[in-house]
Amino acid sequence: MEDLAGQAVLVTGAASGIGRSSAVAFARAGASVALLDVDGEGLAATAELVRASGSAAEVIVADVADVDAVARAVRDTVERFGRLDAAHNNAGVAGPFVPLDEYPPDEFLRVLQVDLLGVWHCMRAEIAHMRRQGRGAIVNTSSMLGDAAMPDNGAYVAAKHGVNGLTRAAAVELAGAGIRVNAVAPGVTRTAMTSAVSAELLQRVPLSRIAEPEEIAAAAVWLCSPGASYITGAILVADGGWLAG
Ligand SMILES: NC(=O)c1ccc[n+]([C@@H]2O[C@H](COP(=O)([O-])OP(=O)(O)OC[C@H]3O[C@@H](n4cnc5c(N)ncnc54)[C@H](O)[C@@H]3O)[C@@H](O)[C@H]2O)c1
């Protein structure tokens, strides 16, 4: 287990799935955790799990698409814990599965606002505090679809390719400020987002199974830990071998 004792971390999309597992994993590593999501009920349940692990939890109901709300959330986190050592920008939506020429423009925009701009909204606020500290680690949740395409999922594919670009751009821009920026790129993971995964889809996974959210969380926590001190600008693929195939 990583040692993040005394550190403070912000996790977005923390009300369920990968974000909840990440929050608990950071807590088990000894960090205090600020939990951000639009789902207050889910956040309360995650906060219970974090506290049961012996760590402090701060609940923040906010929409990552709202740049001002995100800035306030980061400010509140720093006020509460006195610092911000790491952040896992993970909140995301899948969007509808429809061909590109039939994709409703408002829904396309919403996917970009949450999955791509939402990550940037978080990063810009986190970076401002981390610059003052002279150190920090950020991990964004991308997807195996950040480096590959799937039919009828165009907005999501575009957004996740954007997350990879944003991660690399931030890594080179912020290395001199002592801030490392990486992404974790999950394959098919057992969460609300993938409640109906077809057997055909799973046949394409070399490890022949779906990932558990804890397996993605472990990668995110490690990327924020001292063990990953020389890693920045990396897209750590955790997809059971899908992209290698
Ligand atoms: N599950 C998978 O197979 C898979 C694969 C690759 C990448 N991902 C990515 O992992 C991340 C987490 O997804 P998950 O699988 O845990 O799904 P999930 O639906 O369980 O969790 C997503 C969380 O994000 C929150 N959220 C959605 N929109 C938000 C907004 N505008 N502001 C704040 N919070 C918001 C939701 O309320 C939810 O709690 C997403 O970025 C997703 O794209 C998931």
The ligand as an ORCA input file, in Angstrom:
! r2SCAN-3c Opt
* xyz 0 1
  N     -16.577      2.026    -16.446
  C     -15.788      1.913    -17.504
  O     -15.765      0.899    -18.195
  C     -14.872      3.041    -17.873
  C     -13.911      2.815    -18.873
  C     -13.057      3.840    -19.228
  C     -13.134      5.062    -18.611
  N     -14.094      5.264    -17.648
  C     -14.137      6.580    -17.026
  O     -14.074      6.455    -15.626
  C     -14.651      7.609    -15.025
  C     -15.585      7.183    -13.904
  O     -16.666      6.473    -14.474
  P     -17.302      5.193    -13.786
  O     -17.113      4.061    -14.709
  O     -16.842      5.074    -12.388
  O     -18.843      5.550    -13.881
  P     -19.898      5.984    -12.773
  O     -21.090      6.405    -13.540
  O     -20.015      4.934    -11.731
  O     -19.204      7.254    -12.091
  C     -19.169      8.525    -12.689
  C     -19.403      9.546    -11.590
  O     -19.252     10.855    -12.164
  C     -20.311     11.667    -11.655
  N     -20.567     12.765    -12.576
  C     -21.132     12.699    -13.812
  N     -21.234     13.915    -14.334
  C     -20.724     14.777    -13.428
  C     -20.547     16.185    -13.401
  N     -20.952     16.946    -14.426
  N     -19.970     16.747    -12.321
  C     -19.588     15.986    -11.254
  N     -19.749     14.655    -11.223
  C     -20.298     14.049    -12.295
  C     -21.502     10.729    -11.540
  O     -22.496     11.252    -10.690
  C     -20.825      9.471    -11.010
  O     -20.778      9.445     -9.606
  C     -15.313      8.389    -16.149
  O     -14.474      9.466    -16.540
  C     -15.397      7.368    -17.272
  O     -15.409      7.973    -18.547
  C     -14.954      4.285    -17.261
*
